[in-house]
């Protein structure tokens, strides 16, 4: 048998020399076995255990200086890192928003001490990670995303860029940190986990579960959940204590009339077709049906219009006015689902707004003024739900949202930064007797992790 040679080619590993592995398939086009980059570590172990001599030509790592930083970990952070190391430096750590997942990653990077890629979902998080890495390790940090393409020992990339550049970057790192790792199992992003050869992998998230069930792919792509702690286990010691209050409001007579009218279009269609929607899967099948059935599409649009009426009720705005007066002087975050309502609230109460349309510099200025106390209130859509380092706030008001437990946990996490004497409060305003009532309860049917 010829000496085995391992090579990297466009997101996969070629095993030459006639030796097969449990992880590859014969590719006659290149006269070699081909395996996913994901299996690099397993292939090495298999060849060593088999006693086969081989040449490993897979890695092409960028130069890496000695990586040194000082991170003081809390006891639960230290335990999570130890669990990850015990699992072979692979796996997912689940901690609430505000519990310091970034610090765990920094210590893991220092510990591994090799070329590392951090993958993030947004450009805001890309900048946040770049700043944190440069400040901690005192090195120049590479970036893939937002028009930049620079490879360094420590590199940050968006999920989009890591996916598109996977064939090129896949053999450039020994360690990958997936921030907000619940994004990774998405159909295209999962290829990042498959094309990159990095044997060491760390996933960070507050909520690994996905409504489409694809979180079952995380053990294959990153590793098992090695450590998990929920909000309530850290409240009072490392996170601020909190209260959650749900307040119901009535639609105005005109809103109620329009709501009933639109909902009846939707329900009428279901009755005529003998359809019952009992689960997320049932509703997804209904949405697919609407693609080829004009009557189903009109029913779906009518339901969406009814939901929008419930989510954006005038009664909610009136109650918000009372809450802003009641908590005057405290830092308040107002969360909505739709940008239209964000700007409506911004104009009515003369408070700054942050949406996906807000320019990066403007967003940074708003958050900095909120941090300093120059602004006491910010209204936002879903753009602040995930990952972004939002300054301390004590009051959160949910005007509208989805049925996602992830969204709820992330919004709650925005309020839980520990400050002496602080008790956070999350107020959820729900339109009584509408589909929003079920949406609200659905996100809390799933208990908070831990």
C-alpha positions as CSV (number, residue, x, y, z in Angstrom):
1,X,0.0,0.0,0.0
2,X,1.3,3.5,-0.9
3,X,1.9,5.9,1.9
4,X,-1.3,7.7,2.9
5,X,-1.4,11.5,2.1
6,X,-4.1,13.8,3.4
7,X,-4.8,17.0,1.4
8,X,-7.4,19.7,1.6
9,X,-9.5,20.6,-1.5
10,X,-12.4,23.1,-1.5
11,X,-14.0,22.2,1.8
12,X,-13.2,18.5,1.8
13,X,-10.3,16.2,2.7
14,X,-8.7,13.9,0.1
15,X,-7.2,10.7,1.4
16,X,-4.7,9.4,-1.1
17,X,-2.7,6.2,-1.1
18,X,-5.4,3.5,-1.2
19,X,-6.4,3.6,2.4
20,X,-10.1,4.1,3.0
21,X,-11.6,5.6,6.1
22,X,-15.0,5.2,7.7
23,X,-15.6,8.9,6.9
24,X,-14.9,9.1,3.2
25,X,-16.2,7.8,-0.2
26,X,-14.1,7.0,-3.2
27,X,-14.0,9.8,-5.8
28,X,-12.8,8.4,-9.1
29,X,-12.4,12.0,-10.5
30,X,-9.4,12.5,-8.2
31,X,-8.4,8.9,-7.6
32,X,-8.8,9.3,-3.8
33,X,-11.2,9.0,-1.0
34,X,-13.1,12.2,-0.2
35,X,-14.4,13.2,3.3
36,X,-16.0,16.3,4.8
37,X,-13.5,18.7,6.5
38,X,-15.6,18.1,9.6
39,X,-14.0,14.6,9.9
40,X,-10.4,15.8,9.9
41,X,-9.9,15.0,13.5
42,X,-11.6,11.6,13.2
43,X,-9.5,10.6,10.2
44,X,-6.3,11.4,12.0
45,X,-7.4,9.3,15.0
46,X,-8.4,6.4,12.6
47,X,-5.1,6.4,10.8
48,X,-3.1,6.5,14.0
49,X,-5.1,3.7,15.6
50,X,-4.7,1.7,12.4
51,X,-0.9,2.0,12.6
52,X,-0.8,3.6,9.1
53,X,2.0,5.9,8.1
54,X,0.7,9.1,6.6
55,X,1.6,12.7,5.5
56,X,-0.8,15.4,6.7
57,X,-0.8,18.3,4.2
58,X,-4.3,19.5,5.2
59,X,-3.6,22.6,7.4
60,X,-2.5,26.0,6.1
61,X,-2.6,28.1,9.3
62,X,-1.8,31.8,9.4
63,X,1.2,32.8,11.6
64,X,0.1,33.0,15.2
65,X,1.9,34.9,18.0
66,X,1.7,33.7,21.6
67,X,-1.8,34.4,22.7
68,X,-2.0,35.9,26.1
69,X,-4.9,37.6,27.9
70,X,-6.2,38.0,31.5
71,X,-9.7,36.8,32.1
72,X,-11.2,36.4,35.6
73,X,-13.9,33.8,35.2
74,X,-16.8,33.4,37.6
75,X,-17.3,29.9,39.1
76,X,-20.0,28.8,36.7
77,X,-18.0,30.1,33.8
78,X,-15.0,28.1,34.9
79,X,-17.1,25.0,35.3
80,X,-18.5,25.4,31.8
81,X,-15.0,25.7,30.4
82,X,-13.8,22.6,32.3
83,X,-16.8,20.7,31.0
84,X,-15.8,21.7,27.4
85,X,-12.2,20.6,27.9
86,X,-13.4,17.3,29.4
87,X,-15.5,16.8,26.2
88,X,-12.4,17.0,24.0
89,X,-12.6,20.7,23.4
90,X,-15.8,20.3,21.5
91,X,-19.3,21.2,22.5
92,X,-22.0,23.8,23.2
93,X,-22.2,26.0,26.3
94,X,-25.7,27.4,27.1
95,X,-25.9,30.4,29.4
96,X,-28.4,33.3,29.6
97,X,-27.9,36.6,27.8
98,X,-25.7,38.7,30.1
99,X,-24.0,35.7,31.7
100,X,-20.6,36.4,30.1
101,X,-20.3,33.8,27.4
102,X,-17.7,36.0,25.6
103,X,-15.3,35.7,28.6
104,X,-15.5,31.9,28.4
105,X,-14.6,32.1,24.7
106,X,-11.6,34.4,25.4
107,X,-10.2,32.0,28.0
108,X,-10.7,29.1,25.6
109,X,-8.9,30.9,22.9
110,X,-6.0,31.6,25.2
111,X,-6.0,28.0,26.4
112,X,-6.0,26.5,22.9
113,X,-3.4,29.1,21.7
114,X,-3.8,28.5,18.0
115,X,-5.4,30.0,14.8
116,X,-9.0,30.7,15.7
117,X,-12.1,31.8,13.8
118,X,-15.1,33.4,15.5
119,X,-18.3,33.2,13.5
120,X,-21.1,35.7,14.3
121,X,-24.6,36.4,12.8
122,X,-24.4,40.2,12.4
123,X,-22.0,43.0,11.5
124,X,-22.6,44.6,14.9
125,X,-21.4,41.4,16.6
126,X,-18.4,41.3,14.2
127,X,-17.3,44.7,15.3
128,X,-18.0,43.9,18.9
129,X,-15.9,40.8,18.8
130,X,-13.1,42.5,16.9
131,X,-12.9,45.2,19.5
132,X,-13.0,42.7,22.4
133,X,-10.3,40.4,20.8
134,X,-7.9,43.4,20.0
135,X,-8.4,44.7,23.5
136,X,-7.8,41.4,25.2
137,X,-5.0,39.9,23.1
138,X,-3.3,43.1,21.8
139,X,-3.1,41.6,18.3
140,X,-4.4,42.7,14.9
141,X,-7.7,40.8,14.2
142,X,-8.7,39.6,10.8
143,X,-12.2,40.1,9.5
144,X,-14.4,38.5,6.8
145,X,-17.6,40.5,6.4
146,X,-18.9,44.0,5.7
147,X,-16.6,44.3,2.6
148,X,-13.5,43.3,4.5
149,X,-11.4,40.2,3.8
150,X,-8.3,39.9,6.0
151,X,-6.9,36.6,7.4
152,X,-5.1,36.7,10.8
153,X,-4.4,34.3,13.6
154,X,-7.6,35.6,15.3
155,X,-10.3,36.2,12.7
156,X,-13.9,37.1,13.0
157,X,-16.4,36.3,10.2
158,X,-20.1,36.6,9.7
159,X,-22.0,33.3,9.1
160,X,-22.6,34.5,5.5
161,X,-18.9,35.2,4.9
162,X,-17.8,32.0,6.6
163,X,-20.2,30.0,4.4
164,X,-19.2,31.8,1.1
165,X,-15.5,31.5,1.8
166,X,-15.6,28.0,3.3
167,X,-13.7,26.4,0.4
168,X,-10.8,28.9,0.9
169,X,-10.8,29.3,4.7
170,X,-11.7,25.8,5.7
171,X,-8.2,24.7,6.5
172,X,-6.9,27.9,8.0
173,X,-8.0,27.4,11.6
174,X,-7.6,24.8,14.4
175,X,-10.4,26.3,16.6
176,X,-13.8,27.7,15.7
177,X,-16.1,29.6,18.1
178,X,-19.7,29.8,16.9
179,X,-21.4,32.7,18.6
180,X,-25.2,32.4,18.7
181,X,-24.6,28.8,17.5
182,X,-28.4,28.1,17.0
183,X,-27.8,29.8,13.6
184,X,-25.4,27.1,12.5
185,X,-27.9,24.3,11.7
186,X,-29.6,26.4,9.1
187,X,-29.5,24.6,5.7
188,X,-26.7,26.7,4.2
189,X,-24.8,27.6,7.4
190,X,-24.5,24.0,8.4
191,X,-21.9,23.7,5.6
192,X,-19.6,25.8,7.6
193,X,-19.5,23.0,10.2
194,X,-18.9,20.5,7.4
195,X,-16.3,22.3,5.3
196,X,-14.0,23.6,8.1
197,X,-11.4,21.1,9.5
198,X,-11.0,22.8,12.9
199,X,-10.8,19.9,15.4
200,X,-11.6,22.2,18.4
201,X,-15.1,23.7,18.3
202,X,-17.1,25.8,20.8
203,X,-20.8,26.9,20.4
204,X,-22.3,29.7,22.5
205,X,-26.0,30.4,22.9
206,X,-28.7,31.2,25.4
207,X,-31.2,29.1,23.5
208,X,-30.0,26.2,21.3
209,X,-33.4,24.9,20.4
210,X,-34.9,25.8,17.0
211,X,-38.6,25.6,16.1
212,X,-37.7,23.7,12.9
213,X,-36.0,21.0,15.0
214,X,-32.6,21.4,13.2
215,X,-30.8,21.9,16.6
216,X,-30.5,18.1,16.5
217,X,-27.6,18.7,14.1
218,X,-25.5,20.6,16.7
219,X,-23.9,17.5,18.2
220,X,-22.6,16.5,14.7
221,X,-21.4,20.0,13.7
222,X,-20.0,21.3,17.1
223,X,-20.5,18.7,19.8
224,X,-23.0,18.0,22.6
225,X,-24.3,20.5,25.1
226,X,-21.6,20.2,27.7
227,X,-22.9,22.8,30.2
228,X,-26.2,24.5,30.7
229,X,-27.4,27.0,33.3
230,X,-30.7,29.0,33.1
231,X,-31.6,32.5,34.2
232,X,-33.1,31.6,37.6
233,X,-30.0,29.7,38.7
234,X,-27.9,32.9,38.4
235,X,-30.5,35.5,39.5
236,X,-29.5,37.3,42.7
237,X,-25.8,36.3,42.6
238,X,-24.6,37.0,39.1
239,X,-27.7,38.4,37.4
240,X,-30.2,41.0,38.7
241,X,-33.4,39.7,40.3
242,X,-36.5,40.3,38.1
243,X,-40.2,40.3,37.9
244,X,-42.3,39.5,34.8
245,X,-45.8,41.1,34.5
246,X,-48.3,40.4,31.8
247,X,-50.9,43.1,31.2
248,X,-54.0,42.6,29.0
249,X,-55.6,45.5,27.0
250,X,-58.8,45.6,25.0
251,X,-58.8,46.5,21.3
252,X,-60.7,49.7,20.4
253,X,-64.1,49.0,18.9
254,X,-62.9,49.8,15.4
255,X,-59.8,47.6,15.9
256,X,-62.0,44.8,17.2
257,X,-64.3,45.0,14.1
258,X,-61.4,44.9,11.7
259,X,-59.8,42.1,13.7
260,X,-62.9,39.9,13.7
261,X,-63.5,40.6,10.0
262,X,-60.0,39.5,9.0
263,X,-59.8,36.5,11.3
264,X,-63.2,35.2,10.0
265,X,-61.7,35.1,6.5
266,X,-58.9,32.9,7.8
267,X,-61.2,30.7,9.9
268,X,-63.8,30.4,7.2
269,X,-61.2,29.0,4.8
270,X,-60.1,26.4,7.4
271,X,-63.7,25.3,8.0
272,X,-64.5,25.0,4.3
273,X,-61.4,22.8,3.7
274,X,-61.7,20.8,6.9
275,X,-58.3,21.9,8.2
276,X,-57.1,22.1,11.8
277,X,-53.9,23.7,12.7
278,X,-52.6,22.1,16.0
279,X,-48.9,22.5,15.6
280,X,-46.1,24.5,14.0
281,X,-45.8,21.8,11.4
282,X,-49.5,22.1,10.6
283,X,-49.1,25.8,10.1
284,X,-46.0,25.4,7.9
285,X,-47.9,23.0,5.7
286,X,-50.7,25.6,5.4
287,X,-48.2,28.2,4.4
288,X,-46.8,25.8,1.7
289,X,-50.4,25.3,0.5
290,X,-50.9,29.0,0.1
291,X,-48.2,29.0,-2.5
292,X,-50.4,27.2,-5.0
293,X,-53.9,28.0,-3.7
294,X,-55.0,31.7,-4.1
295,X,-57.8,31.2,-1.6
296,X,-55.4,29.9,1.0
297,X,-53.0,32.8,0.3
298,X,-55.8,35.3,0.9
299,X,-56.7,33.5,4.2
300,X,-53.1,33.6,5.3
301,X,-52.9,37.4,4.4
302,X,-56.1,38.0,6.3
303,X,-54.7,36.2,9.4
304,X,-51.5,38.3,9.2
305,X,-53.6,41.5,9.0
306,X,-55.6,40.3,12.1
307,X,-52.4,39.6,14.0
308,X,-50.9,43.0,13.0
309,X,-54.0,44.7,14.4
310,X,-53.6,42.9,17.7
311,X,-49.9,43.5,18.0
312,X,-50.2,47.2,17.2
313,X,-53.3,48.2,19.1
314,X,-53.8,51.8,20.1
315,X,-54.6,50.6,23.7
316,X,-51.0,49.4,24.0
317,X,-49.6,52.8,23.1
318,X,-51.9,54.4,25.7
319,X,-50.7,51.9,28.4
320,X,-47.1,52.5,27.3
321,X,-47.6,56.2,28.0
322,X,-48.7,55.4,31.6
323,X,-45.7,53.1,32.1
324,X,-43.2,55.7,30.8
325,X,-44.6,58.1,33.3
326,X,-44.6,55.5,36.1
327,X,-41.0,54.6,35.5
328,X,-39.7,58.1,34.6
329,X,-36.0,58.4,35.3
330,X,-35.2,54.7,34.9
331,X,-33.6,53.2,31.8
332,X,-36.3,51.6,29.7
333,X,-36.1,49.4,26.6
334,X,-39.2,49.1,24.5
335,X,-39.4,46.0,22.2
336,X,-41.7,45.6,19.2
337,X,-42.0,43.2,16.3
338,X,-42.7,45.7,13.5
339,X,-40.5,48.6,12.5
340,X,-43.7,50.6,11.7
341,X,-44.7,50.5,15.4
342,X,-41.1,51.4,16.4
343,X,-41.2,54.7,14.5
344,X,-44.8,55.4,15.6
345,X,-43.7,55.2,19.2
346,X,-40.5,57.1,18.5
347,X,-42.5,60.0,17.1
348,X,-45.2,60.0,19.7
349,X,-42.9,59.9,22.7
350,X,-39.8,61.6,21.2
351,X,-37.5,58.7,22.0
352,X,-34.6,57.3,19.9
353,X,-35.4,54.3,17.7
354,X,-33.1,51.5,16.6
355,X,-34.1,49.1,13.7
356,X,-32.3,47.3,11.0
357,X,-32.5,50.5,9.0
358,X,-30.6,52.5,11.6
359,X,-27.1,53.3,10.4
360,X,-24.2,51.7,12.3
361,X,-22.8,55.0,13.5
362,X,-26.2,56.3,14.6
363,X,-26.9,53.1,16.5
364,X,-23.5,53.3,18.3
365,X,-24.3,56.9,19.3
366,X,-27.7,56.0,20.6
367,X,-26.4,53.1,22.7
368,X,-23.5,55.2,24.0
369,X,-25.9,58.0,25.1
370,X,-28.2,55.4,26.7
371,X,-25.1,54.0,28.6
372,X,-24.3,57.5,29.8
373,X,-27.9,58.3,30.8
374,X,-28.4,61.1,28.2
375,X,-31.1,58.9,26.8
376,X,-33.4,57.1,29.2
377,X,-35.6,55.2,26.7
378,X,-34.9,53.3,23.5
379,X,-37.5,51.7,21.3
380,X,-36.4,48.9,19.0
381,X,-37.6,46.0,16.9
382,X,-35.8,42.7,16.8
383,X,-32.4,44.2,16.1
384,X,-31.3,44.3,19.7
385,X,-32.6,40.8,20.6
386,X,-29.4,39.0,19.8
387,X,-25.8,39.3,20.9
388,X,-25.3,43.1,20.8
389,X,-23.8,44.5,24.0
390,X,-26.7,46.7,25.2
391,X,-26.1,49.0,28.1
392,X,-27.7,48.3,31.5
393,X,-31.5,48.8,31.6
394,X,-33.9,48.1,34.5
395,X,-37.3,48.2,32.7
396,X,-38.3,46.3,29.6
397,X,-41.7,46.7,27.9
398,X,-42.7,44.1,25.2
399,X,-45.3,45.7,23.0
400,X,-45.3,42.9,20.5
401,X,-43.2,39.8,19.6
402,X,-43.3,36.4,18.2
403,X,-44.1,33.1,19.9
404,X,-40.4,32.3,20.1
405,X,-39.0,31.4,23.6
406,X,-35.6,32.5,22.3
407,X,-36.8,36.0,21.7
408,X,-38.3,36.2,25.2
409,X,-35.2,34.9,26.9
410,X,-33.0,37.3,24.9
411,X,-35.2,40.3,25.7
412,X,-35.3,39.4,29.4
413,X,-31.5,39.0,29.3
414,X,-31.1,42.7,28.3
415,X,-32.3,43.7,31.8
416,X,-30.4,41.3,34.0
417,X,-27.0,42.9,34.2
418,X,-26.2,42.9,37.9
419,X,-26.3,46.3,39.7
420,X,-26.4,46.7,43.4
421,X,-30.0,47.2,44.7
422,X,-31.5,46.7,41.2
423,X,-34.6,44.6,40.5
424,X,-35.4,44.4,36.8
425,X,-39.0,44.3,35.5
426,X,-40.3,43.0,32.2
427,X,-43.8,44.1,31.3
428,X,-45.5,42.4,28.5
429,X,-48.6,44.1,26.9
430,X,-51.0,41.7,25.2
431,X,-54.2,42.3,23.3
432,X,-56.9,40.4,25.2
433,X,-59.0,37.8,23.4
434,X,-56.8,37.7,20.3
435,X,-54.4,35.3,18.7
436,X,-51.6,37.3,20.5
437,X,-52.7,35.7,23.8
438,X,-51.8,32.3,22.4
439,X,-48.6,33.7,20.9
440,X,-47.6,35.1,24.3
441,X,-48.3,31.9,26.3
442,X,-46.5,29.8,23.6
443,X,-43.2,31.4,24.2
444,X,-43.4,30.6,27.9
445,X,-44.7,27.1,27.5
446,X,-41.1,26.0,27.1
447,X,-39.4,26.6,30.5
448,X,-36.3,28.7,30.7
449,X,-33.2,26.5,30.5
450,X,-32.1,25.3,33.9
